Amino acid sequence: MEKIKAISRTLNNIGLRFSHHKNRISVCPRCGSRNIGLSSKFDAWLMPKRYACRDCGYVGPIVLEVDLEE
């Protein structure tokens, strides 16, 4: 649990948050591309969410949400 708190503090310090807001975008954790979406239409319905990046080919359960800069 302490490791999760430490990771959360680190991400908060660099401007990333775990909560979902409408002013956030999803980006690929590997290349930082905004061209990322669910890997299958069945994700989040029958199976756990898996995201796929169309630029670098990343497929996995983790996606970064960052604040939109205005």
PDB file with one MODEL, atoms N, CA, C and O in Angstrom:
MODEL        1
ATOM      1  N   MET A   1       0.821  -1.190   0.000  1.00  0.00           N
ATOM      2  CA  MET A   1       0.000   0.000   0.000  1.00  0.00           C
ATOM      3  C   MET A   1       0.866   1.256   0.000  1.00  0.00           C
ATOM      4  O   MET A   1       0.518   2.252  -0.633  1.00  0.00           O
ATOM      5  N   GLU A   2       1.979   1.210   0.700  1.00  0.00           N
ATOM      6  CA  GLU A   2       2.879   2.363   0.733  1.00  0.00           C
ATOM      7  C   GLU A   2       3.466   2.641  -0.646  1.00  0.00           C
ATOM      8  O   GLU A   2       3.670   3.798  -1.013  1.00  0.00           O
ATOM      9  N   LYS A   3       3.740   1.582  -1.415  1.00  0.00           N
ATOM     10  CA  LYS A   3       4.277   1.777  -2.761  1.00  0.00           C
ATOM     11  C   LYS A   3       3.263   2.493  -3.643  1.00  0.00           C
ATOM     12  O   LYS A   3       3.632   3.364  -4.431  1.00  0.00           O
ATOM     13  N   ILE A   4       1.989   2.131  -3.518  1.00  0.00           N
ATOM     14  CA  ILE A   4       0.942   2.778  -4.310  1.00  0.00           C
ATOM     15  C   ILE A   4       0.827   4.245  -3.939  1.00  0.00           C
ATOM     16  O   ILE A   4       0.679   5.098  -4.814  1.00  0.00           O
ATOM     17  N   LYS A   5       0.894   4.545  -2.646  1.00  0.00           N
ATOM     18  CA  LYS A   5       0.832   5.940  -2.203  1.00  0.00           C
ATOM     19  C   LYS A   5       2.029   6.728  -2.718  1.00  0.00           C
ATOM     20  O   LYS A   5       1.887   7.884  -3.118  1.00  0.00           O
ATOM     21  N   ALA A   6       3.209   6.108  -2.708  1.00  0.00           N
ATOM     22  CA  ALA A   6       4.409   6.782  -3.200  1.00  0.00           C
ATOM     23  C   ALA A   6       4.306   7.054  -4.697  1.00  0.00           C
ATOM     24  O   ALA A   6       4.686   8.130  -5.159  1.00  0.00           O
ATOM     25  N   ILE A   7       3.797   6.093  -5.453  1.00  0.00           N
ATOM     26  CA  ILE A   7       3.621   6.288  -6.893  1.00  0.00           C
ATOM     27  C   ILE A   7       2.597   7.384  -7.151  1.00  0.00           C
ATOM     28  O   ILE A   7       2.793   8.223  -8.031  1.00  0.00           O
ATOM     29  N   SER A   8       1.507   7.383  -6.391  1.00  0.00           N
ATOM     30  CA  SER A   8       0.478   8.409  -6.545  1.00  0.00           C
ATOM     31  C   SER A   8       1.041   9.794  -6.259  1.00  0.00           C
ATOM     32  O   SER A   8       0.749  10.741  -6.989  1.00  0.00           O
ATOM     33  N   ARG A   9       1.842   9.925  -5.209  1.00  0.00           N
ATOM     34  CA  ARG A   9       2.460  11.217  -4.886  1.00  0.00           C
ATOM     35  C   ARG A   9       3.393  11.663  -6.006  1.00  0.00           C
ATOM     36  O   ARG A   9       3.410  12.838  -6.372  1.00  0.00           O
ATOM     37  N   THR A  10       4.166  10.732  -6.547  1.00  0.00           N
ATOM     38  CA  THR A  10       5.080  11.066  -7.636  1.00  0.00           C
ATOM     39  C   THR A  10       4.315  11.540  -8.859  1.00  0.00           C
ATOM     40  O   THR A  10       4.674  12.551  -9.464  1.00  0.00           O
ATOM     41  N   LEU A  11       3.259  10.816  -9.229  1.00  0.00           N
ATOM     42  CA  LEU A  11       2.454  11.218 -10.383  1.00  0.00           C
ATOM     43  C   LEU A  11       1.775  12.557 -10.145  1.00  0.00           C
ATOM     44  O   LEU A  11       1.681  13.372 -11.063  1.00  0.00           O
ATOM     45  N   ASN A  12       1.303  12.798  -8.935  1.00  0.00           N
ATOM     46  CA  ASN A  12       0.688  14.089  -8.616  1.00  0.00           C
ATOM     47  C   ASN A  12       1.700  15.217  -8.736  1.00  0.00           C
ATOM     48  O   ASN A  12       1.358  16.315  -9.176  1.00  0.00           O
ATOM     49  N   ASN A  13       2.946  14.954  -8.347  1.00  0.00           N
ATOM     50  CA  ASN A  13       3.982  15.977  -8.425  1.00  0.00           C
ATOM     51  C   ASN A  13       4.311  16.356  -9.862  1.00  0.00           C
ATOM     52  O   ASN A  13       4.691  17.497 -10.124  1.00  0.00           O
ATOM     53  N   ILE A  14       4.171  15.416 -10.801  1.00  0.00           N
ATOM     54  CA  ILE A  14       4.474  15.740 -12.195  1.00  0.00           C
ATOM     55  C   ILE A  14       3.225  16.132 -12.978  1.00  0.00           C
ATOM     56  O   ILE A  14       3.288  16.315 -14.194  1.00  0.00           O
ATOM     57  N   GLY A  15       2.100  16.261 -12.295  1.00  0.00           N
ATOM     58  CA  GLY A  15       0.903  16.794 -12.926  1.00  0.00           C
ATOM     59  C   GLY A  15      -0.108  15.772 -13.392  1.00  0.00           C
ATOM     60  O   GLY A  15      -1.083  16.141 -14.047  1.00  0.00           O
ATOM     61  N   LEU A  16       0.083  14.510 -13.084  1.00  0.00           N
ATOM     62  CA  LEU A  16      -0.874  13.482 -13.480  1.00  0.00           C
ATOM     63  C   LEU A  16      -1.779  13.162 -12.304  1.00  0.00           C
ATOM     64  O   LEU A  16      -1.352  13.235 -11.152  1.00  0.00           O
ATOM     65  N   ARG A  17      -3.008  12.814 -12.580  1.00  0.00           N
ATOM     66  CA  ARG A  17      -3.976  12.483 -11.534  1.00  0.00           C
ATOM     67  C   ARG A  17      -4.657  11.172 -11.875  1.00  0.00           C
ATOM     68  O   ARG A  17      -4.771  10.811 -13.047  1.00  0.00           O
ATOM     69  N   PHE A  18      -5.114  10.453 -10.847  1.00  0.00           N
ATOM     70  CA  PHE A  18      -5.835   9.207 -11.052  1.00  0.00           C
ATOM     71  C   PHE A  18      -7.327   9.431 -11.279  1.00  0.00           C
ATOM     72  O   PHE A  18      -7.987   8.572 -11.863  1.00  0.00           O
ATOM     73  N   SER A  19      -7.866  10.535 -10.844  1.00  0.00           N
ATOM     74  CA  SER A  19      -9.303  10.762 -10.976  1.00  0.00           C
ATOM     75  C   SER A  19      -9.657  11.159 -12.409  1.00  0.00           C
ATOM     76  O   SER A  19      -8.799  11.573 -13.188  1.00  0.00           O
ATOM     77  N   HIS A  20     -10.940  11.022 -12.732  1.00  0.00           N
ATOM     78  CA  HIS A  20     -11.408  11.327 -14.083  1.00  0.00           C
ATOM     79  C   HIS A  20     -12.140  12.666 -14.084  1.00  0.00           C
ATOM     80  O   HIS A  20     -13.072  12.872 -13.307  1.00  0.00           O
ATOM     81  N   HIS A  21     -11.724  13.553 -14.941  1.00  0.00           N
ATOM     82  CA  HIS A  21     -12.383  14.835 -15.129  1.00  0.00           C
ATOM     83  C   HIS A  21     -12.684  15.003 -16.606  1.00  0.00           C
ATOM     84  O   HIS A  21     -12.059  14.366 -17.453  1.00  0.00           O
ATOM     85  N   LYS A  22     -13.649  15.867 -16.913  1.00  0.00           N
ATOM     86  CA  LYS A  22     -14.012  16.059 -18.307  1.00  0.00           C
ATOM     87  C   LYS A  22     -12.955  16.833 -19.086  1.00  0.00           C
ATOM     88  O   LYS A  22     -12.983  16.819 -20.316  1.00  0.00           O
ATOM     89  N   ASN A  23     -12.029  17.505 -18.418  1.00  0.00           N
ATOM     90  CA  ASN A  23     -10.982  18.269 -19.085  1.00  0.00           C
ATOM     91  C   ASN A  23      -9.685  17.478 -19.196  1.00  0.00           C
ATOM     92  O   ASN A  23      -8.597  18.052 -19.164  1.00  0.00           O
ATOM     93  N   ARG A  24      -9.800  16.184 -19.324  1.00  0.00           N
ATOM     94  CA  ARG A  24      -8.619  15.329 -19.423  1.00  0.00           C
ATOM     95  C   ARG A  24      -8.658  14.533 -20.713  1.00  0.00           C
ATOM     96  O   ARG A  24      -9.720  14.261 -21.273  1.00  0.00           O
ATOM     97  N   ILE A  25      -7.474  14.171 -21.164  1.00  0.00           N
ATOM     98  CA  ILE A  25      -7.365  13.325 -22.345  1.00  0.00           C
ATOM     99  C   ILE A  25      -6.574  12.079 -21.986  1.00  0.00           C
ATOM    100  O   ILE A  25      -5.766  12.094 -21.058  1.00  0.00           O
ATOM    101  N   SER A  26      -6.805  11.015 -22.714  1.00  0.00           N
ATOM    102  CA  SER A  26      -6.060   9.773 -22.517  1.00  0.00           C
ATOM    103  C   SER A  26      -4.867   9.770 -23.459  1.00  0.00           C
ATOM    104  O   SER A  26      -4.993  10.101 -24.638  1.00  0.00           O
ATOM    105  N   VAL A  27      -3.707   9.392 -22.929  1.00  0.00           N
ATOM    106  CA  VAL A  27      -2.502   9.303 -23.747  1.00  0.00           C
ATOM    107  C   VAL A  27      -1.820   7.964 -23.515  1.00  0.00           C
ATOM    108  O   VAL A  27      -1.971   7.346 -22.461  1.00  0.00           O
ATOM    109  N   CYS A  28      -1.073   7.533 -24.512  1.00  0.00           N
ATOM    110  CA  CYS A  28      -0.341   6.270 -24.446  1.00  0.00           C
ATOM    111  C   CYS A  28       0.795   6.388 -23.431  1.00  0.00           C
ATOM    112  O   CYS A  28       1.530   7.375 -23.453  1.00  0.00           O
ATOM    113  N   PRO A  29       0.956   5.401 -22.539  1.00  0.00           N
ATOM    114  CA  PRO A  29       2.048   5.464 -21.567  1.00  0.00           C
ATOM    115  C   PRO A  29       3.422   5.218 -22.191  1.00  0.00           C
ATOM    116  O   PRO A  29       4.437   5.555 -21.582  1.00  0.00           O
ATOM    117  N   ARG A  30       3.475   4.644 -23.382  1.00  0.00           N
ATOM    118  CA  ARG A  30       4.753   4.362 -24.035  1.00  0.00           C
ATOM    119  C   ARG A  30       5.244   5.547 -24.867  1.00  0.00           C
ATOM    120  O   ARG A  30       6.384   5.986 -24.711  1.00  0.00           O
ATOM    121  N   CYS A  31       4.378   6.070 -25.757  1.00  0.00           N
ATOM    122  CA  CYS A  31       4.839   7.107 -26.687  1.00  0.00           C
ATOM    123  C   CYS A  31       4.214   8.479 -26.447  1.00  0.00           C
ATOM    124  O   CYS A  31       4.676   9.469 -27.015  1.00  0.00           O
ATOM    125  N   GLY A  32       3.164   8.560 -25.612  1.00  0.00           N
ATOM    126  CA  GLY A  32       2.529   9.835 -25.323  1.00  0.00           C
ATOM    127  C   GLY A  32       1.511  10.278 -26.364  1.00  0.00           C
ATOM    128  O   GLY A  32       1.039  11.414 -26.317  1.00  0.00           O
ATOM    129  N   SER A  33       1.169   9.410 -27.295  1.00  0.00           N
ATOM    130  CA  SER A  33       0.217   9.738 -28.350  1.00  0.00           C
ATOM    131  C   SER A  33      -1.206   9.820 -27.808  1.00  0.00           C
ATOM    132  O   SER A  33      -1.563   9.117 -26.863  1.00  0.00           O
ATOM    133  N   ARG A  34      -2.017  10.689 -28.422  1.00  0.00           N
ATOM    134  CA  ARG A  34      -3.433  10.779 -28.071  1.00  0.00           C
ATOM    135  C   ARG A  34      -4.261   9.797 -28.895  1.00  0.00           C
ATOM    136  O   ARG A  34      -5.471   9.694 -28.695  1.00  0.00           O
ATOM    137  N   ASN A  35      -3.635   9.087 -29.803  1.00  0.00           N
ATOM    138  CA  ASN A  35      -4.310   8.160 -30.702  1.00  0.00           C
ATOM    139  C   ASN A  35      -4.435   6.785 -30.036  1.00  0.00           C
ATOM    140  O   ASN A  35      -3.859   5.806 -30.511  1.00  0.00           O
ATOM    141  N   ILE A  36      -5.187   6.720 -28.936  1.00  0.00           N
ATOM    142  CA  ILE A  36      -5.322   5.492 -28.155  1.00  0.00           C
ATOM    143  C   ILE A  36      -6.799   5.257 -27.865  1.00  0.00           C
ATOM    144  O   ILE A  36      -7.562   6.202 -27.665  1.00  0.00           O
ATOM    145  N   GLY A  37      -7.190   3.996 -27.843  1.00  0.00           N
ATOM    146  CA  GLY A  37      -8.581   3.649 -27.565  1.00  0.00           C
ATOM    147  C   GLY A  37      -8.670   2.217 -27.086  1.00  0.00           C
ATOM    148  O   GLY A  37      -7.654   1.536 -26.946  1.00  0.00           O
ATOM    149  N   LEU A  38      -9.881   1.763 -26.836  1.00  0.00           N
ATOM    150  CA  LEU A  38     -10.066   0.382 -26.400  1.00  0.00           C
ATOM    151  C   LEU A  38      -9.647  -0.557 -27.520  1.00  0.00           C
ATOM    152  O   LEU A  38      -9.894  -0.279 -28.694  1.00  0.00           O
ATOM    153  N   SER A  39      -9.010  -1.671 -27.159  1.00  0.00           N
ATOM    154  CA  SER A  39      -8.488  -2.587 -28.169  1.00  0.00           C
ATOM    155  C   SER A  39      -9.575  -3.403 -28.845  1.00  0.00           C
ATOM    156  O   SER A  39      -9.363  -3.924 -29.940  1.00  0.00           O
ATOM    157  N   SER A  40     -10.735  -3.522 -28.215  1.00  0.00           N
ATOM    158  CA  SER A  40     -11.822  -4.318 -28.774  1.00  0.00           C
ATOM    159  C   SER A  40     -13.153  -3.726 -28.339  1.00  0.00           C
ATOM    160  O   SER A  40     -13.241  -3.070 -27.301  1.00  0.00           O
ATOM    161  N   LYS A  41     -14.175  -3.956 -29.128  1.00  0.00           N
ATOM    162  CA  LYS A  41     -15.493  -3.458 -28.740  1.00  0.00           C
ATOM    163  C   LYS A  41     -16.047  -4.207 -27.538  1.00  0.00           C
ATOM    164  O   LYS A  41     -17.006  -3.752 -26.915  1.00  0.00           O
ATOM    165  N   PHE A  42     -15.454  -5.356 -27.203  1.00  0.00           N
ATOM    166  CA  PHE A  42     -15.902  -6.133 -26.055  1.00  0.00           C
ATOM    167  C   PHE A  42     -15.193  -5.745 -24.758  1.00  0.00           C
ATOM    168  O   PHE A  42     -15.592  -6.189 -23.681  1.00  0.00           O
ATOM    169  N   ASP A  43     -14.144  -4.919 -24.850  1.00  0.00           N
ATOM    170  CA  ASP A  43     -13.446  -4.486 -23.641  1.00  0.00           C
ATOM    171  C   ASP A  43     -14.392  -3.682 -22.766  1.00  0.00           C
ATOM    172  O   ASP A  43     -15.203  -2.901 -23.263  1.00  0.00           O
ATOM    173  N   ALA A  44     -14.282  -3.878 -21.473  1.00  0.00           N
ATOM    174  CA  ALA A  44     -15.090  -3.219 -20.444  1.00  0.00           C
ATOM    175  C   ALA A  44     -16.507  -3.761 -20.412  1.00  0.00           C
ATOM    176  O   ALA A  44     -17.345  -3.249 -19.670  1.00  0.00           O
ATOM    177  N   TRP A  45     -16.790  -4.782 -21.198  1.00  0.00           N
ATOM    178  CA  TRP A  45     -18.099  -5.419 -21.132  1.00  0.00           C
ATOM    179  C   TRP A  45     -17.918  -6.873 -20.712  1.00  0.00           C
ATOM    180  O   TRP A  45     -18.420  -7.282 -19.665  1.00  0.00           O
ATOM    181  N   LEU A  46     -17.215  -7.646 -21.509  1.00  0.00           N
ATOM    182  CA  LEU A  46     -16.964  -9.042 -21.167  1.00  0.00           C
ATOM    183  C   LEU A  46     -15.627  -9.241 -20.472  1.00  0.00           C
ATOM    184  O   LEU A  46     -15.476 -10.146 -19.651  1.00  0.00           O
ATOM    185  N   MET A  47     -14.661  -8.397 -20.801  1.00  0.00           N
ATOM    186  CA  MET A  47     -13.300  -8.569 -20.297  1.00  0.00           C
ATOM    187  C   MET A  47     -12.812  -7.253 -19.698  1.00  0.00           C
ATOM    188  O   MET A  47     -13.424  -6.208 -19.919  1.00  0.00           O
ATOM    189  N   PRO A  48     -11.727  -7.293 -18.950  1.00  0.00           N
ATOM    190  CA  PRO A  48     -11.162  -6.038 -18.424  1.00  0.00           C
ATOM    191  C   PRO A  48     -10.736  -5.117 -19.571  1.00  0.00           C
ATOM    192  O   PRO A  48     -10.443  -5.575 -20.675  1.00  0.00           O
ATOM    193  N   LYS A  49     -10.708  -3.825 -19.292  1.00  0.00           N
ATOM    194  CA  LYS A  49     -10.308  -2.854 -20.314  1.00  0.00           C
ATOM    195  C   LYS A  49      -8.870  -3.094 -20.747  1.00  0.00           C
ATOM    196  O   LYS A  49      -7.985  -3.301 -19.918  1.00  0.00           O
ATOM    197  N   ARG A  50      -8.651  -3.065 -22.058  1.00  0.00           N
ATOM    198  CA  ARG A  50      -7.311  -3.094 -22.638  1.00  0.00           C
ATOM    199  C   ARG A  50      -7.275  -2.008 -23.695  1.00  0.00           C
ATOM    200  O   ARG A  50      -8.137  -1.947 -24.572  1.00  0.00           O
ATOM    201  N   TYR A  51      -6.283  -1.166 -23.605  1.00  0.00           N
ATOM    202  CA  TYR A  51      -6.155  -0.057 -24.541  1.00  0.00           C
ATOM    203  C   TYR A  51      -5.122  -0.401 -25.603  1.00  0.00           C
ATOM    204  O   TYR A  51      -4.194  -1.170 -25.352  1.00  0.00           O
ATOM    205  N   ALA A  52      -5.287   0.173 -26.789  1.00  0.00           N
ATOM    206  CA  ALA A  52      -4.347  -0.046 -27.886  1.00  0.00           C
ATOM    207  C   ALA A  52      -3.975   1.302 -28.492  1.00  0.00           C
ATOM    208  O   ALA A  52      -4.842   2.118 -28.806  1.00  0.00           O
ATOM    209  N   CYS A  53      -2.670   1.520 -28.652  1.00  0.00           N
ATOM    210  CA  CYS A  53      -2.170   2.732 -29.290  1.00  0.00           C
ATOM    211  C   CYS A  53      -1.994   2.443 -30.779  1.00  0.00           C
ATOM    212  O   CYS A  53      -1.347   1.467 -31.157  1.00  0.00           O
ATOM    213  N   ARG A  54      -2.567   3.290 -31.610  1.00  0.00           N
ATOM    214  CA  ARG A  54      -2.482   3.089 -33.052  1.00  0.00           C
ATOM    215  C   ARG A  54      -1.163   3.601 -33.624  1.00  0.00           C
ATOM    216  O   ARG A  54      -0.863   3.357 -34.793  1.00  0.00           O
ATOM    217  N   ASP A  55      -0.368   4.310 -32.817  1.00  0.00           N
ATOM    218  CA  ASP A  55       0.903   4.838 -33.304  1.00  0.00           C
ATOM    219  C   ASP A  55       2.082   3.913 -33.005  1.00  0.00           C
ATOM    220  O   ASP A  55       2.882   3.623 -33.895  1.00  0.00           O
ATOM    221  N   CYS A  56       2.196   3.444 -31.751  1.00  0.00           N
ATOM    222  CA  CYS A  56       3.364   2.630 -31.389  1.00  0.00           C
ATOM    223  C   CYS A  56       3.043   1.154 -31.198  1.00  0.00           C
ATOM    224  O   CYS A  56       3.959   0.341 -31.075  1.00  0.00           O
ATOM    225  N   GLY A  57       1.756   0.787 -31.170  1.00  0.00           N
ATOM    226  CA  GLY A  57       1.386  -0.614 -31.028  1.00  0.00           C
ATOM    227  C   GLY A  57       1.220  -1.089 -29.595  1.00  0.00           C
ATOM    228  O   GLY A  57       1.007  -2.280 -29.367  1.00  0.00           O
ATOM    229  N   TYR A  58       1.312  -0.191 -28.626  1.00  0.00           N
ATOM    230  CA  TYR A  58       1.119  -0.573 -27.219  1.00  0.00           C
ATOM    231  C   TYR A  58      -0.269  -1.169 -27.027  1.00  0.00           C
ATOM    232  O   TYR A  58      -1.256  -0.636 -27.534  1.00  0.00           O
ATOM    233  N   VAL A  59      -0.340  -2.287 -26.287  1.00  0.00           N
ATOM    234  CA  VAL A  59      -1.612  -2.874 -25.874  1.00  0.00           C
ATOM    235  C   VAL A  59      -1.472  -3.224 -24.406  1.00  0.00           C
ATOM    236  O   VAL A  59      -0.568  -3.971 -24.032  1.00  0.00           O
ATOM    237  N   GLY A  60      -2.358  -2.693 -23.563  1.00  0.00           N
ATOM    238  CA  GLY A  60      -2.284  -2.983 -22.139  1.00  0.00           C
ATOM    239  C   GLY A  60      -3.407  -2.328 -21.370  1.00  0.00           C
ATOM    240  O   GLY A  60      -4.206  -1.579 -21.934  1.00  0.00           O
ATOM    241  N   PRO A  61      -3.468  -2.613 -20.076  1.00  0.00           N
ATOM    242  CA  PRO A  61      -4.561  -2.112 -19.253  1.00  0.00           C
ATOM    243  C   PRO A  61      -4.363  -0.686 -18.737  1.00  0.00           C
ATOM    244  O   PRO A  61      -5.279  -0.118 -18.143  1.00  0.00           O
ATOM    245  N   ILE A  62      -3.200  -0.109 -18.952  1.00  0.00           N
ATOM    246  CA  ILE A  62      -2.884   1.199 -18.375  1.00  0.00           C
ATOM    247  C   ILE A  62      -2.897   2.273 -19.454  1.00  0.00           C
ATOM    248  O   ILE A  62      -2.324   2.098 -20.530  1.00  0.00           O
ATOM    249  N   VAL A  63      -3.555   3.379 -19.151  1.00  0.00           N
ATOM    250  CA  VAL A  63      -3.550   4.556 -20.003  1.00  0.00           C
ATOM    251  C   VAL A  63      -3.393   5.763 -19.079  1.00  0.00           C
ATOM    252  O   VAL A  63      -3.914   5.764 -17.964  1.00  0.00           O
ATOM    253  N   LEU A  64      -2.688   6.770 -19.532  1.00  0.00           N
ATOM    254  CA  LEU A  64      -2.490   7.966 -18.717  1.00  0.00           C
ATOM    255  C   LEU A  64      -3.555   8.996 -19.064  1.00  0.00           C
ATOM    256  O   LEU A  64      -3.882   9.190 -20.234  1.00  0.00           O
ATOM    257  N   GLU A  65      -4.087   9.648 -18.052  1.00  0.00           N
ATOM    258  CA  GLU A  65      -5.030  10.746 -18.258  1.00  0.00           C
ATOM    259  C   GLU A  65      -4.348  12.021 -17.799  1.00  0.00           C
ATOM    260  O   GLU A  65      -3.914  12.124 -16.652  1.00  0.00           O
ATOM    261  N   VAL A  66      -4.257  12.990 -18.697  1.00  0.00           N
ATOM    262  CA  VAL A  66      -3.601  14.252 -18.376  1.00  0.00           C
ATOM    263  C   VAL A  66      -4.576  15.396 -18.597  1.00  0.00           C
ATOM    264  O   VAL A  66      -5.504  15.287 -19.398  1.00  0.00           O
ATOM    265  N   ASP A  67      -4.363  16.490 -17.883  1.00  0.00           N
ATOM    266  CA  ASP A  67      -5.207  17.676 -18.019  1.00  0.00           C
ATOM    267  C   ASP A  67      -4.981  18.322 -19.376  1.00  0.00           C
ATOM    268  O   ASP A  67      -3.856  18.366 -19.873  1.00  0.00           O
ATOM    269  N   LEU A  68      -6.061  18.824 -19.974  1.00  0.00           N
ATOM    270  CA  LEU A  68      -5.943  19.600 -21.204  1.00  0.00           C
ATOM    271  C   LEU A  68      -5.337  20.949 -20.870  1.00  0.00           C
ATOM    272  O   LEU A  68      -5.740  21.596 -19.903  1.00  0.00           O
ATOM    273  N   GLU A  69      -4.377  21.372 -21.662  1.00  0.00           N
ATOM    274  CA  GLU A  69      -3.783  22.688 -21.465  1.00  0.00           C
ATOM    275  C   GLU A  69      -4.581  23.690 -22.273  1.00  0.00           C
ATOM    276  O   GLU A  69      -4.884  23.462 -23.444  1.00  0.00           O
ATOM    277  N   GLU A  70      -4.913  24.788 -21.645  1.00  0.00           N
ATOM    278  CA  GLU A  70      -5.703  25.801 -22.350  1.00  0.00           C
ATOM    279  C   GLU A  70      -4.862  26.991 -22.697  1.00  0.00           C
ATOM    280  O   GLU A  70      -5.360  27.946 -23.294  1.00  0.00           O
TER     281      GLU A  70
ENDMDL
END
